[in-house]
Amino acid sequence: MRLVLECSKAAWDYSDAVTIMGSRARASDLKYAHARDAAESRRVVLERVQLILDEHVTEHGCFRE
């Protein structure tokens, strides 16, 4: 359950960062670049957490009925 919650938080963080990036699309290049970098780093975190969750499910057979 901890990994599912971590994955959910990472997804929300990434979603928020993408929303901010979109709002900065018309801002200065520097503001947009910072927002883009923040979104990218949160995407990487999300992918890492998803991989850890997938490995855990595979290893332990979690969520199987």
C-alpha positions in Angstrom: 0.0 0.0 0.0 2.9 2.4 0.8 4.2 2.0 -2.8 0.7 2.7 -4.3 0.5 5.9 -2.2 4.0 6.9 -3.3 3.1 6.3 -6.9 -0.1 8.3 -6.5 1.7 11.2 -4.9 4.4 11.2 -7.7 1.6 11.2 -10.3 0.0 14.2 -8.7 3.3 16.0 -8.4 4.0 15.4 -12.0 0.6 16.5 -13.0 1.0 19.8 -11.1 4.4 20.4 -12.6 3.0 19.9 -16.1 0.1 22.3 -15.4 2.6 24.9 -14.2 4.8 24.3 -17.2 1.7 24.9 -19.4 0.9 28.2 -17.7 4.5 29.3 -18.2 4.5 28.6 -21.9 3.9 32.3 -22.7 6.3 33.5 -20.0 10.0 34.2 -20.4 12.2 31.5 -21.7 13.9 31.2 -18.3 10.6 30.7 -16.4 9.5 28.2 -18.9 12.8 26.3 -18.8 12.6 26.1 -15.0 9.1 24.8 -15.2 10.1 22.3 -17.9 13.0 21.1 -15.9 10.8 20.7 -12.8 8.3 18.7 -14.8 11.0 16.5 -16.2 12.5 15.7 -12.8 9.0 14.8 -11.5 8.4 12.6 -14.5 11.7 10.7 -13.7 10.6 10.2 -10.1 7.2 8.9 -11.3 8.7 6.5 -13.6 11.1 5.2 -10.9 8.3 4.8 -8.4 6.1 3.0 -11.0 9.0 0.6 -11.8 9.5 -0.1 -8.1 5.8 -0.8 -7.7 5.7 -3.0 -10.8 8.8 -5.0 -9.5 7.2 -5.4 -6.1 3.9 -6.7 -7.6 5.8 -9.1 -9.8 7.9 -10.4 -7.0 5.2 -10.8 -4.4 2.1 -11.3 -6.6 0.3 -8.4 -4.9 -3.1 -7.3 -6.1 -3.8 -10.7 -7.7 -7.2 -12.2 -6.9 
